[in-house]
């Protein structure tokens, strides 16, 4: 009976030993694959490391279809950290083979990580200024130009009639020469590094500057014409005084006269121009000139200066 008890106890001890061995926890085999818009990180830890032949852990990492790591025997741990172009989408794949169990092996398959979402720049506004008649200076024109106001994290360039691009400074007026004809202006905004352009209407940044149509002179209406009073003889050998009276003109205009020809020289005239012939030399008489035979006088209205 005692022998039977001993045998039973031994059997029980063996059974208990088997149970104890079965409850020993397996090695953790921790792994993480973390992809962001700026790069990829792979961490493998606590993998079973055994020097026996065939007991090897392997890993292959591929980014954008190009292998960046291939380790046929990484032992118990492996670490990889790679950055990539964050302005584009990137693909990656991680394949791990664990020698001790397929439960610790994995294949992510080819995955895609989207590009980083950049903050948006802020656009300003452009104001074109057409050439115009200068109200303060009749006959003159103001310059055609444009100015860009505002914006954040953005720069601007412009072309004139499709020429070379030139930088534009925010807040500074850019003059445009339109003396040779109309000029097509195209402005291009560019986001600074780390920012993206918002959607915008490109037509608002394209326009044409043109020259002024006309001469920009202030045109006046003249009422009436100069009145000529012929000189008459006062006495033998003495001529009276003739005169030319000029009608009033609007502000900014004046009369000019020439005693030679229609081409000048021109002299400014007051409201009345008087002219007379000198008296004949003493002791000699001379007839008075017939009316209308004195030097010709021509008049014209012109701009005041």
C-alpha positions in Angstrom: 0.0 0.0 0.0 2.8 2.4 1.0 4.6 1.6 -2.3 1.5 2.5 -4.2 1.2 5.8 -2.4 4.8 6.6 -3.2 4.3 5.8 -6.9 1.2 7.9 -7.0 3.1 10.8 -5.4 5.8 10.5 -7.9 3.3 10.5 -10.7 1.6 13.5 -9.2 4.9 15.3 -8.9 5.7 14.7 -12.5 2.3 16.0 -13.5 2.7 19.0 -11.4 6.1 19.7 -12.9 4.6 19.5 -16.4 1.9 22.0 -15.3 4.6 24.3 -13.9 6.6 24.2 -17.1 3.5 25.0 -19.2 2.8 28.1 -17.2 6.2 29.7 -17.8 5.4 32.8 -19.9 6.8 33.0 -23.5 9.1 35.8 -24.6 7.3 39.1 -25.3 8.3 39.7 -29.0 7.4 43.4 -28.9 7.2 45.3 -32.2 6.0 48.7 -33.4 5.9 50.3 -36.9 5.1 54.0 -36.8 4.7 56.1 -39.9 4.2 59.9 -40.0 4.2 62.4 -42.8 7.9 63.1 -42.0 9.3 59.6 -41.7 9.1 55.9 -40.6 10.2 54.2 -37.3 10.5 50.5 -36.8 11.2 48.9 -33.3 11.6 45.2 -32.7 12.4 44.1 -29.1 12.5 41.0 -27.0 12.6 38.6 -29.9 14.0 35.1 -29.1 17.8 35.1 -29.7 19.2 31.6 -30.2 22.5 30.7 -31.7 21.4 27.4 -33.0 21.5 26.9 -36.8 18.3 28.1 -38.5 17.2 30.0 -35.4 17.4 33.5 -36.9 15.1 36.5 -37.0 15.0 38.5 -40.2 13.6 41.9 -41.2 13.3 43.8 -44.6 12.1 47.4 -44.7 11.2 49.0 -48.1 10.4 52.7 -48.6 9.0 53.9 -52.0 9.8 50.5 -53.5 13.5 50.7 -52.5 15.0 48.5 -49.7 16.4 50.7 -46.9 17.1 47.8 -44.5 17.6 44.1 -44.9 18.9 42.1 -41.9 18.8 38.3 -42.1 19.7 37.9 -38.4 18.9 40.8 -36.1 19.0 38.8 -32.9 16.7 40.0 -30.2 16.2 43.6 -31.3 16.1 45.9 -34.3 15.7 49.7 -34.7 15.2 51.8 -37.8 14.4 55.5 -38.1 14.1 57.1 -41.6 12.9 60.5 -42.7 11.4 61.2 -46.1 10.1 64.0 -48.3 7.2 65.3 -46.4 5.8 67.2 -49.3 4.7 64.0 -51.1 3.0 60.7 -50.3 5.4 57.9 -49.4 4.9 54.1 -49.4 6.5 51.6 -47.1 6.5 47.9 -46.2 8.0 46.0 -43.2 8.4 42.2 -43.3 9.6 40.3 -40.2 10.2 36.5 -39.8 10.6 35.1 -36.3 12.3 31.7 -36.1 10.4 30.5 -33.1 6.8 31.1 -34.2 4.8 32.5 -37.1 2.8 34.3 -34.4 5.6 36.8 -34.1 6.2 37.2 -37.8 4.3 39.8 -39.7 4.1 41.6 -43.1 2.5 45.1 -43.2 2.0 44.9 -46.9 2.6 48.1 -48.9 1.1 51.1 -47.1 0.9 54.8 -48.1 1.6 57.7 -45.8 0.1 61.0 -46.9 2.2 64.1 -47.2 2.3 66.6 -44.4 -0.6 69.0 -44.3 1.1 72.4 -44.4 -0.5 75.6 -42.9 -2.0 77.9 -45.4 -0.4 81.2 -46.4 -2.6 84.3 -46.6 -2.8 86.3 -49.8 -3.0 90.1 -49.9 -4.6 92.1 -52.7 -3.4 94.0 -55.7 -4.6 97.4 -56.8 -3.8 98.6 -60.4 -3.7 102.3 -61.2 -4.3 103.3 -64.8 -2.6 106.3 -66.3 -4.8 109.3 -66.1 -4.9 113.0 -66.9 -3.2 115.1 -64.2 -5.9 117.4 -62.9 -3.3 119.7 -61.4 -1.2 119.9 -64.6 -3.2 120.2 -67.8 -1.6 118.3 -70.7 0.3 116.0 -68.3 -0.6 112.4 -67.2 0.0 110.4 -64.0 2.0 107.1 -64.3 0.4 103.7 -64.7 1.3 101.5 -61.7 0.2 98.8 -59.3 0.7 98.1 -55.6 0.3 94.9 -53.6 -0.9 95.2 -50.1 -0.9 92.6 -47.3 -0.3 88.8 -47.2 1.4 86.5 -44.8 4.0 83.8 -45.6 3.9 84.7 -49.3 6.1 86.4 -51.8 5.1 87.9 -55.2 6.7 88.2 -58.7 5.3 89.8 -61.8 5.8 89.8 -65.6 5.1 92.6 -68.1 3.9 91.4 -71.5 5.2 87.9 -70.8 8.8 89.1 -70.1 11.2 88.0 -67.3 9.8 87.6 -63.8 10.6 90.4 -61.4 10.2 90.5 -57.6 7.5 92.8 -56.2 7.8 94.4 -52.8 4.6 94.5 -50.7 3.5 98.0 -50.1 5.7 99.6 -52.8 4.2 101.1 -55.9 5.5 99.5 -59.2 5.5 102.0 -62.1 4.7 100.6 -65.5 5.7 102.4 -68.7 2.7 102.5 -71.1 4.1 105.1 -73.5 4.6 102.4 -76.1 1.1 100.9 -75.7 -0.9 98.7 -73.4 1.0 96.4 -71.0 -0.3 93.0 -69.7 0.6 92.5 -66.1 0.6 89.0 -64.5 1.4 88.6 -60.8 2.3 85.2 -59.3 2.2 84.6 -55.5 4.4 81.9 -54.0 4.1 80.5 -50.5 7.2 80.6 -48.3 8.9 77.3 -47.1 6.6 75.3 -44.9 3.4 76.9 -46.2 1.0 76.2 -49.0 -1.0 78.7 -51.1 -4.7 78.8 -50.6 -7.0 78.5 -53.6 -7.3 81.9 -55.3 -8.7 83.5 -58.4 -5.8 84.0 -60.8 -7.8 86.5 -62.9 -7.7 88.9 -60.0 -3.9 89.0 -60.3 -3.8 89.7 -64.0 -4.7 93.0 -65.7 -3.8 95.4 -68.5 -2.5 98.9 -68.0 -3.1 101.3 -70.9 -2.0 104.8 -71.9 -4.5 107.7 -71.7 -6.7 108.3 -74.7 -6.4 111.9 -75.8 -4.0 114.8 -75.1 -5.2 115.6 -71.5 -5.5 119.2 -72.4 -8.2 121.4 -70.8 -10.3 122.4 -73.7 -12.0 125.8 -73.4 -14.8 127.6 -75.3 -13.9 131.1 -76.6 -16.8 133.5 -76.9 -16.2 136.3 -79.4 -13.1 137.4 -81.2 -10.6 140.2 -80.7 -11.9 143.6 -81.8 -9.6 145.9 -83.8 -9.9 149.7 -83.6 -8.1 151.3 -86.5 -5.9 154.4 -85.8 -7.0 157.6 -87.4 -5.1 160.9 -88.0 -5.1 163.3 -85.2 -3.4 166.1 -87.1 -1.3 166.6 -90.2 1.6 164.2 -89.8 0.3 162.7 -86.6 -1.4 159.3 -86.4 -3.8 158.4 -83.6 -3.7 155.2 -81.6 -5.2 152.0 -82.7 -6.1 149.1 -80.4 -7.0 145.5 -80.2 -9.4 144.4 -77.5 -9.5 140.8 -76.4 -12.6 139.1 -74.9 -12.3 137.5 -71.6 -11.2 133.8 -71.5 -11.9 131.1 -68.9 -9.4 130.5 -66.1 -6.3 128.9 -67.3 -6.2 130.5 -70.7 -4.7 133.7 -72.1 -4.4 135.6 -75.4 -1.2 135.8 -77.3 -0.4 138.0 -80.3 2.2 138.2 -83.1 3.0 141.2 -85.3 5.0 139.2 -87.8 3.3 136.0 -88.9 1.1 133.1 -87.8 4.2 131.3 -86.7 5.2 133.8 -84.1 7.0 134.9 -82.1 4.1 135.1 -79.8 3.6 137.6 -77.0 1.2 137.6 -74.1 -1.6 140.2 -74.5 -3.5 142.1 -71.8 -7.2 142.8 -72.3 -6.3 145.7 -74.7 -3.3 146.0 -77.0 -2.6 149.5 -78.2 -0.4 150.4 -81.2 0.5 153.8 -82.8 2.8 155.3 -85.4 5.5 157.8 -84.3 5.0 161.4 -85.4 6.8 162.6 -88.6 10.1 164.4 -88.3 9.7 168.1 -87.5 9.5 170.4 -90.5 8.3 167.6 -92.8 4.9 166.5 -93.3 3.7 163.1 -94.3 0.2 161.8 -94.9 -1.5 159.7 -92.4 -1.5 156.0 -93.3 -4.7 154.8 -94.7 -6.7 152.7 -92.3 -5.6 149.1 -92.1 -2.2 149.8 -93.6 -0.3 149.5 -90.3 1.8 146.3 -89.4 -0.5 143.3 -89.3 -1.4 141.9 -85.9 -2.5 138.3 -85.3 -3.9 136.9 -82.1 -4.6 133.4 -80.7 -5.8 132.0 -77.4 -3.3 129.8 -75.5 -2.8 128.1 -72.2 -1.7 130.3 -69.3 1.6 129.4 -67.6 
